């Protein structure tokens, strides 16, 4: 029996239009009415994720920053926080600066940038948040922790930049991609799968009673940790290989399909 559903946000729950479809909202409401709990597991910051959680009726904890921080939707309380070590942050910012790659950092659920350029705008337009320009991220984060660092690059260069960062950082950090052009660096203890395990524990739910739905590279650990793993058909091959089932993409309401096929059917079978 699935008791807890974990949903990725971008490309899974919401499309490029940044909205939750009415069919998906309705299907989530039907599942919640049967007693199934929902959480969100996203790379977004809390203030950018919260409105979407509220739109589908989630009031409890959601996972943000790929698992680096967990917040309660109804109160804004931060339950867990695993920021990057200062030395790792410094190394990433130095490397990005040397490579001419736009790096962005987070502190206390606020986004910071060296400047507003096309790469910063590409990121903030998607996140629907403004970046605070501080002139030098390296100086700003000398005495502050960063929840994560995002390197915004060209889509065709992102694969190579993941490899470059991993070669430099080794086992000191977790490097992933949330969108094709966004390369993210987090504390080595962080990933969406570990975050799902923590949320399931808060709900008193066993791993085998969870279902996760995702669409991107950063969702591979999430699907691996779930009792039942669902990938959107638009996901990369690395994700599809870890899925128990594949559903339609976000534009065709894949989340609603997953709930109808694997959650609501189990509830009907119990009656």
Secondary structure as GFF3:
##gff-version 3
##sequence-region A 1 271
A	DSSP	beta_strand	4	7	.	.	.	ID=ss1
A	DSSP	alpha_helix	22	33	.	.	.	ID=ss2
A	DSSP	beta_strand	37	40	.	.	.	ID=ss3
A	DSSP	alpha_helix	46	55	.	.	.	ID=ss4
A	DSSP	beta_strand	61	64	.	.	.	ID=ss5
A	DSSP	three_ten_helix	65	67	.	.	.	ID=ss6
A	DSSP	beta_strand	69	72	.	.	.	ID=ss7
A	DSSP	beta_strand	78	81	.	.	.	ID=ss8
A	DSSP	alpha_helix	86	99	.	.	.	ID=ss9
A	DSSP	beta_strand	102	107	.	.	.	ID=ss10
A	DSSP	beta_strand	110	113	.	.	.	ID=ss11
A	DSSP	alpha_helix	118	127	.	.	.	ID=ss12
A	DSSP	beta_strand	132	133	.	.	.	ID=ss13
A	DSSP	alpha_helix	137	140	.	.	.	ID=ss14
A	DSSP	beta_strand	149	152	.	.	.	ID=ss15
A	DSSP	alpha_helix	155	169	.	.	.	ID=ss16
A	DSSP	three_ten_helix	170	172	.	.	.	ID=ss17
A	DSSP	beta_strand	173	179	.	.	.	ID=ss18
A	DSSP	beta_strand	182	187	.	.	.	ID=ss19
A	DSSP	alpha_helix	192	203	.	.	.	ID=ss20
A	DSSP	three_ten_helix	207	209	.	.	.	ID=ss21
A	DSSP	beta_strand	210	214	.	.	.	ID=ss22
A	DSSP	three_ten_helix	217	219	.	.	.	ID=ss23
A	DSSP	alpha_helix	220	225	.	.	.	ID=ss24
A	DSSP	beta_strand	228	232	.	.	.	ID=ss25
A	DSSP	alpha_helix	237	240	.	.	.	ID=ss26
A	DSSP	beta_strand	245	247	.	.	.	ID=ss27
A	DSSP	three_ten_helix	250	252	.	.	.	ID=ss28
A	DSSP	alpha_helix	254	259	.	.	.	ID=ss29
A	DSSP	pi_helix	260	264	.	.	.	ID=ss30
A	DSSP	alpha_helix	265	270	.	.	.	ID=ss31
###
